[in-house]
Amino acid sequence: MSSVPKAAVRAALFGRAFSSSARSPSIRRRAVGTVTLLLAVSTAWVLLSGTVARLLRTVAPVSDKQGARIGPMSNVRATLRAVQKAKPEERANVLAGELAAWKEGPPPATVAAAAAACTPRDAADALLRGPGLSSWGVVDVGANGGYPVTDVSLRRGAAWVVSIEPDERNFKRLRRRRRNGGAFLPVAGAAGANSGRAKMRFHKSRDDFSCFNCLDTRKSEVFEHDVNVYTVDQLVMDATAATVAQPPEGAGCSASKVAAVPIRLLKTDTQGHERAVLEGARRLLAAKRVHYVMMEFDPKLFHTRDNAMGALREIFAAGLQCVQLALAGVSDNARLSESFPFFGARAVTNESATEFYEFVKASDKYTDVLCSSR
C-alpha cells in the first residue's frame, strides 16, 4: 500500500493554500499571531477579574447584614464599573456593607459609588436583611403589585408592612403576597399631604402608571376615578391603620403594633407625587422613626423645579442625607462619570441639590435617591 504524500493530506484538511510551500510561512505567522492574541486576551481577563475581586472584596454571604466592602477607590468610574458588572446579589451585598460602615456625617465616596451602580431592587435587597428586620416596619407607597419592596419585606419577616396602592388591578395582586411571620396591611388608596378623596388618573393598558397629574385625560386610553387618600402620618403615627382597609385573613396587623415599631424603610414611587407624600409624613420623619427613605426622582414627572426641590427639602429638613441610585434605562452608568463628575462621586445634599436636579434633567432619565439618618 503506497503512502499518501503529506502535502496531499494537508491540502485535504486545510485547503490548497496550506499545502503550498510558498505560503506556509505566512500561514504559520497568522497562526502564531492568533495564539498570541488569545494569550493576551486570557491574561487581560485574569487581571480584570483580579481587579474586580480587589474592588469588591466580597467577604460575607448575601444573608449577612454587614455585607461586603469596596476596596481602595482608584477612581469613581472604575469602582462604578466593577460594582455594576457584579451579580445583583453581589451589588446588594456591597451596598449593604458600605451603608453599615457609614457611621456618621455625610455619605462617604464609597457609599455614593456603590449606590450609583445599584437599582431600587438591589437597594431593597441591601436594606431589608438580617435577623434584626423582625423588629422593624416598612412603608411602601406606590407599591404596585408588591415588587420589590413589599415582596422582599414580607419574605424576610419584617415586623409589619404597610403597602399603599391605588390601582385596583395592582391591589388584587398585592393582597396575595405571602408573608413570613410578619404582619401585612395592604391599603387600597393613595398617600398625600392631606387625607380625603381625590380624582386620580389611570391608563387602560398600563397598570404601572397611575397618577394625579401625569396622564392626559384627553386621550382615550386614560380614565379617572376617585380614590381614598391617606397621609403616612395617619397610617402610622395616629395608629389608624387597622381601620383604613381590610387586611387579608390572618394578617394580624393591629394599630398598636404599627404605632410601636420603628421603620426601616419608607419608599415612595408615585409618579411625581413624592413631595405630597413626604409632606404627609412630616411628623413621622421629625420623630426620627424612619431609618431610610427611598424616593423616585423624575424631573419630567415633577413638572417644575420647585416641586422637585420641595421633595428634597422635605427629606433634608428631617436630617436625612442622600445618595442616588443608578439611572433607569442606562446600561453603563459608569460612563456617566465622564460627562457628569457629580454622578457616583458626591452625596445629594441641600447644597448640591440644584446640581443634582440639573444632572438628572440633562440625562433625560430618572433615578431614585436613597436617604438615611446618621
C-alpha positions in Angstrom: 0.0 0.0 0.0 1.6 3.3 -1.1 1.9 6.1 1.3 -0.1 9.3 0.8 2.1 12.4 0.4 2.0 14.8 3.4 1.3 17.7 1.1 -1.9 16.0 -0.1 -3.0 15.3 3.5 -2.5 19.0 4.4 -4.3 20.1 1.3 -7.3 17.8 2.1 -7.5 19.1 5.7 -6.7 22.7 5.4 -7.1 23.6 1.7 -4.7 24.2 -1.1 -3.1 27.3 0.5 -1.8 25.3 3.4 -0.1 22.8 1.1 1.7 25.4 -0.8 5.3 25.7 0.4 5.4 29.3 -0.8 2.6 30.3 1.6 3.5 28.1 4.6 5.4 30.9 6.4 2.5 33.3 6.0 0.1 30.7 7.4 2.4 30.0 10.3 2.8 33.7 11.1 -1.0 34.1 11.2 -1.3 31.0 13.4 1.3 32.4 15.8 -0.4 35.8 15.8 -3.8 34.2 16.7 -2.3 32.2 19.6 -0.6 35.3 20.8 -3.8 37.3 20.7 -5.7 34.6 22.6 -3.0 34.5 25.3 -3.2 38.3 25.6 -7.0 38.3 26.0 -6.7 35.5 28.6 -4.1 37.4 30.5 -6.2 40.6 30.4 -9.3 38.7 31.7 -7.3 37.3 34.6 -6.0 40.8 35.5 -9.5 42.3 35.2 -11.0 39.6 37.3 -8.4 40.2 40.0 -9.2 44.0 39.8 -12.9 43.4 40.3 -12.2 41.0 43.2 -10.0 43.6 44.9 -12.6 46.3 44.4 -15.5 44.3 45.7 -13.7 42.1 48.3 -16.9 40.1 48.9 -16.1 38.7 52.4 -19.6 37.8 53.6 -22.6 35.9 52.2 -25.7 37.8 51.0 -27.6 36.9 54.1 -25.1 38.7 56.3 -26.4 42.1 57.1 -22.9 43.6 57.3 -22.3 42.7 53.6 -19.1 43.3 51.7 -16.8 46.4 51.2 -15.3 48.2 48.3 -11.5 48.2 48.3 -9.4 51.4 47.8 -11.0 53.5 45.1 -8.6 54.3 42.3 -11.3 56.3 40.6 -15.0 56.6 40.6 -15.5 55.2 37.1 -13.5 52.0 37.8 -15.4 51.4 41.0 -18.8 52.0 39.4 -18.0 49.6 36.6 -16.8 46.9 38.9 -19.9 47.1 41.1 -22.2 47.4 38.1 -20.8 44.3 36.4 -21.3 42.2 39.5 -24.3 39.9 40.0 -27.4 41.6 41.6 -26.9 39.8 44.9 -23.2 40.9 44.9 -24.2 44.6 44.2 -26.6 44.5 47.1 -24.0 42.9 49.3 -21.6 45.7 48.5 -24.2 48.4 49.2 -25.1 46.8 52.5 -21.5 46.7 53.5 -20.8 50.3 52.7 -24.0 51.5 54.4 -23.1 49.5 57.5 -19.7 51.1 57.6 -21.2 54.6 57.2 -21.5 55.7 60.9 -22.0 59.4 60.9 -21.5 62.6 58.8 -22.0 62.9 55.1 -22.1 59.8 53.0 -18.5 58.8 52.1 -17.4 58.4 48.5 -17.7 54.6 48.7 -21.4 54.8 49.6 -22.1 57.2 46.7 -20.2 54.9 44.2 -21.9 51.7 45.5 -25.4 53.3 45.4 -24.9 54.7 41.9 -24.3 51.2 40.5 -27.4 49.7 42.2 -31.1 49.5 41.1 -34.0 50.0 43.5 -34.3 46.2 43.6 -30.6 46.0 44.7 -31.2 48.7 47.3 -34.2 46.8 48.7 -32.2 43.7 49.0 -29.4 45.6 50.8 -31.6 47.4 53.3 -34.1 44.7 54.1 -31.9 41.9 55.5 -30.6 40.5 58.7 -32.2 39.0 61.8 -33.0 42.4 63.2 -35.6 43.1 60.4 -38.2 41.3 62.5 -38.3 44.3 64.8 -38.7 46.9 62.0 -41.6 48.1 60.0 -41.7 49.0 56.3 -44.0 51.6 54.5 -44.3 51.0 50.7 -46.1 54.0 49.0 -47.0 53.2 45.4 -46.5 49.5 46.0 -47.8 48.4 42.6 -48.1 44.6 42.8 -45.6 44.5 45.7 -42.3 44.3 43.8 -39.7 44.8 45.1 -40.1 46.4 48.5 -43.2 44.7 49.8 -42.2 41.4 48.4 -38.7 41.4 50.0 -40.0 42.8 53.3 -42.7 40.1 53.6 -40.4 37.2 52.6 -37.7 38.3 55.1 -40.0 38.6 58.0 -40.4 42.4 58.7 -42.4 43.1 61.8 -45.1 44.7 59.7 -45.5 46.1 56.2 -48.0 48.8 55.2 -48.3 48.9 51.4 -50.4 51.6 49.7 -51.6 51.2 46.1 -54.5 53.0 44.3 -54.8 50.9 41.2 -57.4 48.1 41.7 -55.6 45.8 39.2 -52.4 46.0 41.2 -54.1 45.9 44.6 -55.6 42.4 43.8 -52.0 41.1 43.2 -50.7 43.0 46.2 -53.2 41.3 48.6 -51.9 37.9 47.5 -48.3 38.5 48.6 -47.1 35.9 51.0 -45.6 36.8 54.3 -43.0 35.1 56.5 -44.0 35.8 60.1 -44.7 39.5 59.9 -48.0 41.4 59.7 -49.2 42.8 56.4 -51.6 45.6 55.7 -52.3 46.5 52.1 -54.1 49.8 51.8 -56.4 50.5 48.8 -55.8 54.2 48.1 -53.1 56.8 47.6 -50.9 58.8 50.0 -50.8 62.5 50.1 -50.3 65.7 52.1 -53.9 65.5 53.4 -56.4 62.8 53.8 -59.7 62.7 52.0 -60.9 61.8 48.5 -59.3 62.9 45.2 -59.6 62.2 41.5 -56.8 60.0 40.1 -55.8 59.1 36.5 -55.2 55.6 35.3 -54.2 54.0 32.0 -56.3 51.3 30.4 -53.4 49.1 29.2 -50.7 50.0 31.7 -51.1 49.2 35.4 -47.7 50.8 36.4 -48.6 54.4 35.7 -51.4 55.7 37.9 -51.0 59.4 39.0 -52.7 62.6 39.8 -51.4 64.8 37.0 -49.0 62.8 34.7 -51.6 61.5 32.2 -53.5 63.4 29.6 -57.2 62.9 30.2 -58.0 63.9 26.6 -56.6 60.6 25.4 -59.0 57.7 25.1 -56.8 55.3 27.0 -56.8 57.4 30.1 -59.6 57.3 32.6 -60.3 58.9 36.0 -62.0 57.9 39.2 -62.0 59.0 42.9 -59.7 57.2 45.4 -59.2 57.4 49.1 -56.2 59.5 50.1 -54.3 58.9 53.4 -51.3 60.5 55.0 -48.4 58.4 56.1 -48.7 60.1 59.5 -52.3 59.0 59.7 -51.5 55.4 58.9 -48.5 55.1 61.2 -48.3 57.9 63.8 -52.1 58.0 64.5 -52.3 54.2 64.7 -55.4 54.1 62.5 -54.1 51.6 60.0 -56.4 48.8 61.1 -59.4 50.9 60.1 -58.5 52.1 56.6 -58.5 48.8 54.8 -59.4 45.2 55.4 -56.2 43.1 55.7 -56.0 39.6 54.3 -57.3 36.9 56.6 -54.8 36.1 59.3 -52.7 39.2 58.6 -52.7 40.2 62.3 -51.8 43.8 61.7 -53.1 45.7 64.6 -53.0 49.5 65.0 -51.0 49.2 68.2 -48.3 47.1 66.5 -48.0 49.6 63.7 -47.6 52.5 66.1 -44.9 50.9 68.2 -42.4 49.7 65.7 -39.6 51.8 64.1 -39.5 52.0 60.3 -36.6 50.5 58.4 -37.7 51.9 55.0 -40.2 54.4 53.7 -40.3 54.1 50.0 -42.3 56.4 47.6 -42.7 55.8 43.9 -45.7 57.9 43.0 -45.1 59.4 39.5 -44.2 63.0 40.6 -46.4 63.0 43.7 -43.5 62.4 46.1 -43.5 65.8 47.6 -47.1 65.5 48.8 -46.3 62.0 50.2 -43.4 63.4 52.2 -45.4 66.4 53.4 -47.9 63.9 54.8 -45.1 62.1 56.6 -43.6 65.1 58.4 -44.4 64.1 61.9 -43.1 60.6 61.3 -39.8 61.9 59.8 -39.4 64.5 62.5 -39.8 61.8 65.2 -36.7 60.1 63.8 -38.5 56.8 63.4 -37.5 56.3 59.8 -34.1 54.9 59.1 -34.1 55.0 55.3 -36.2 56.8 52.7 -36.1 55.7 49.0 -37.7 58.1 46.6 -38.1 58.1 42.8 -36.8 61.3 41.3 -38.0 62.1 37.8 -37.8 65.8 36.7 -40.3 65.2 34.0 -43.0 64.0 36.3 -42.3 66.6 38.9 -43.1 69.1 36.1 -41.4 72.0 37.9 -38.0 72.6 39.6 -39.8 73.9 42.7 -41.8 70.7 43.0 -38.7 68.5 42.7 -36.6 70.7 45.1 -39.6 70.7 47.5 -39.5 66.9 47.7 -35.8 67.0 48.5 -36.3 69.8 51.1 -38.7 67.6 53.0 -36.0 65.0 53.3 -33.3 67.4 54.3 -35.5 69.1 56.9 -35.8 65.7 58.6 -32.0 65.5 58.9 -31.6 62.8 56.3 -28.6 62.7 53.9 -28.9 61.1 50.4 -27.0 59.4 47.6 -28.5 58.5 44.2 -29.1 55.1 42.8 -28.4 54.1 39.1 -30.2 56.0 36.4 -33.0 53.9 35.0 -32.6 52.7 31.4 -28.9 53.2 31.3 -26.8 50.1 30.5 -23.5 51.6 31.5 -23.8 54.0 34.4 -20.1 54.1 34.8 -19.7 56.1 31.6 -21.8 58.9 33.0 -19.0 59.8 35.5 -17.0 61.1 32.5 -19.7 63.6 31.3 -21.2 64.3 34.8 -18.5 64.3 37.5 -21.3 64.6 40.1 -22.6 61.1 39.4 -21.4 58.4 41.8 -18.9 60.8 43.5 -21.0 63.2 45.7 -23.8 63.0 48.1 -27.2 64.7 47.4 -27.3 67.4 50.0 -29.1 70.7 50.5 -26.0 72.4 48.9 -25.7 70.1 45.9 -29.5 69.6 45.3 -29.6 72.0 42.4 -26.7 70.4 40.7 -28.2 67.0 41.2 -31.5 68.1 39.7 -29.7 69.6 36.6 -27.7 66.4 36.2 -30.8 64.1 36.2 -32.7 66.5 33.9 -29.8 66.7 31.4 -29.6 62.9 31.3 -33.2 62.7 30.2 -33.7 59.7 32.5 -34.9 59.2 36.1 -33.3 57.8 39.2 -34.0 57.2 42.9 -32.4 58.8 45.9 -31.6 56.7 49.0 -31.5 58.7 52.2 -30.6 57.9 55.7 -30.4 59.4 59.2 -27.0 59.1 60.7 
